[in-house]
């Protein structure tokens, strides 16, 4: 995006199968989760970066109480020495 800005992103998928029946719901739990992340890394000065980013998660489960969608925003400041 320029000499001081870098676009970052990623996508991941998890397929989780649990090895037995859940003791409360009497069902074998299976989750399928997608994650996506998008952000920009700004170089503020030599050795200093600032990275705002947004992360989205969608967890689909065969047991209703474990299903969720979540969006989070964060800002990371980093110095390397």
Secondary structure, DSSP 8 states (H G I E B T S, - for coil): --SSEEEEEEEEEEEEEEEEE-TTT-SEEEEEEEEEEEEEEEEEETTEEEEEEEEEEEEEESSGGG-EEEEEEEEEEEE--
